[in-house]
């Protein structure tokens, strides 16, 4: 995706990224974490505002900085960096609310052609993962980097 994005700061492991959203509500620190799950090579993509007091992700905060596209493009840039280091990993993502999951699906749909050039993409229906199809509502998403 050739979209404007924020500069990322990452730990050496490339599993934790930080950036700052800028907009009408000021500077908002954001965190992206790729968290191991109980499944081998499957990571959960956690994302949200950084709680400055605890250093943890607040995935329910609404910063409303009117930069959704730039923020999502920045998260995708972190995803590419993560997959460059862990090419055989799977990344699972879902929103902390159904509205956020819908927002992610809309972003995927908007850039579907570009995304599917580099990633195998699946949607979650119940406990099953199926090939992602535009126009279908999913509970979550699973991505795998295509190896060229």
C-alpha positions as CSV (number, residue, x, y, z in Angstrom):
1,X,0.0,0.0,0.0
2,X,1.4,3.3,-1.0
3,X,-0.2,5.4,1.7
4,X,1.2,8.0,4.1
5,X,2.2,6.4,7.4
6,X,3.8,7.4,10.7
7,X,7.5,6.7,11.5
8,X,7.7,3.5,13.5
9,X,10.1,2.7,16.4
10,X,10.6,-1.0,17.0
11,X,12.3,-3.3,19.5
12,X,15.1,-5.5,18.2
13,X,12.7,-8.5,18.3
14,X,10.3,-6.6,15.9
15,X,7.4,-7.8,18.0
16,X,6.7,-4.4,19.6
17,X,6.3,-1.1,17.7
18,X,5.5,2.4,18.7
19,X,4.4,5.5,16.8
20,X,2.7,8.8,17.5
21,X,-0.6,9.8,15.9
22,X,-1.0,13.5,15.2
23,X,-4.3,15.2,14.8
24,X,-6.9,17.6,16.2
25,X,-6.8,15.8,19.6
26,X,-3.0,16.2,19.8
27,X,-0.2,13.7,19.9
28,X,-1.4,10.2,20.8
29,X,1.1,7.4,21.5
30,X,0.2,4.1,19.8
31,X,1.5,0.6,20.5
32,X,1.5,-2.5,18.2
33,X,2.4,-5.9,19.7
34,X,2.7,-9.2,18.1
35,X,1.9,-11.6,21.0
36,X,2.7,-15.3,20.9
37,X,-0.4,-17.5,21.3
38,X,-0.8,-21.1,22.5
39,X,-0.6,-22.1,18.9
40,X,2.8,-22.7,17.3
41,X,3.9,-19.8,15.0
42,X,0.6,-17.9,15.6
43,X,0.7,-14.4,16.9
44,X,-2.0,-12.1,18.0
45,X,-1.8,-8.5,16.7
46,X,-2.6,-6.2,19.6
47,X,-3.0,-2.5,18.8
48,X,-4.2,0.6,20.6
49,X,-3.3,3.7,22.4
50,X,-0.4,3.5,24.8
51,X,-1.4,4.0,28.4
52,X,1.3,6.4,29.6
53,X,1.0,5.3,33.2
54,X,1.3,1.6,32.7
55,X,3.0,1.3,29.3
56,X,0.3,-1.1,28.2
57,X,-2.0,-1.1,25.2
58,X,-5.5,0.4,25.7
59,X,-7.4,-1.2,22.9
60,X,-10.7,0.5,23.9
61,X,-9.5,4.1,23.8
62,X,-11.0,6.3,21.1
63,X,-8.4,9.0,20.2
64,X,-10.5,10.3,17.2
65,X,-7.5,12.0,15.6
66,X,-9.1,11.8,12.1
67,X,-6.1,9.8,10.8
68,X,-7.6,6.3,10.6
69,X,-6.1,5.6,7.1
70,X,-2.6,6.7,8.1
71,X,-2.8,4.7,11.4
72,X,-3.9,1.6,9.6
73,X,-1.2,2.0,7.0
74,X,1.3,2.3,9.8
75,X,0.0,-0.9,11.4
76,X,0.4,-2.6,8.0
77,X,4.0,-1.4,7.8
78,X,4.7,-3.0,11.2
79,X,3.1,-6.2,9.8
80,X,5.5,-6.3,6.9
81,X,8.5,-5.7,9.2
82,X,7.3,-8.5,11.5
83,X,6.8,-10.9,8.6
84,X,10.3,-10.0,7.2
85,X,11.8,-11.3,10.5
86,X,9.3,-14.2,11.0
87,X,8.3,-15.3,7.5
88,X,6.6,-18.5,8.5
89,X,4.4,-16.9,11.2
90,X,0.7,-16.5,11.1
91,X,-0.9,-13.3,12.5
92,X,-4.4,-13.2,13.9
93,X,-6.2,-9.9,14.3
94,X,-9.6,-8.9,15.6
95,X,-11.1,-5.7,16.9
96,X,-11.7,-5.1,20.6
97,X,-15.2,-4.3,19.6
98,X,-17.4,-5.4,16.7
99,X,-17.2,-1.9,15.3
100,X,-13.4,-2.1,15.2
101,X,-13.5,-5.5,13.6
102,X,-15.8,-4.0,10.9
103,X,-13.4,-1.1,10.5
104,X,-10.5,-3.6,9.9
105,X,-12.6,-5.5,7.4
106,X,-13.4,-2.3,5.5
107,X,-9.7,-1.5,5.4
108,X,-8.9,-5.0,4.1
109,X,-11.7,-4.7,1.5
110,X,-10.5,-1.3,0.3
111,X,-7.0,-2.6,-0.3
112,X,-7.8,-6.2,-1.0
113,X,-6.0,-6.5,-4.4
114,X,-2.8,-5.1,-2.9
115,X,-3.0,-7.2,0.3
116,X,-3.6,-10.5,-1.5
117,X,-0.4,-9.9,-3.6
118,X,1.7,-10.4,-0.5
119,X,-0.5,-12.2,2.0
120,X,-2.8,-15.2,2.2
121,X,-5.8,-14.0,4.0
122,X,-8.5,-15.9,6.0
123,X,-11.6,-14.8,7.8
124,X,-12.9,-16.3,11.0
125,X,-16.4,-17.6,11.1
126,X,-17.1,-19.3,14.5
127,X,-14.0,-21.5,15.1
128,X,-13.2,-21.9,11.4
129,X,-11.0,-20.0,9.1
130,X,-12.0,-19.6,5.5
131,X,-10.6,-17.9,2.5
132,X,-11.3,-14.2,2.9
133,X,-14.1,-12.9,0.6
134,X,-15.1,-9.3,0.2
135,X,-18.6,-8.6,1.6
136,X,-18.6,-11.3,4.2
137,X,-18.6,-10.4,7.9
138,X,-15.9,-12.1,10.0
139,X,-15.1,-12.3,13.7
140,X,-11.3,-12.1,13.0
141,X,-8.6,-12.3,10.4
142,X,-5.6,-14.6,9.9
143,X,-2.7,-13.6,7.6
144,X,0.3,-15.5,6.3
145,X,3.0,-13.9,4.2
146,X,3.3,-15.4,0.7
147,X,6.7,-16.6,0.1
148,X,7.8,-15.7,-3.4
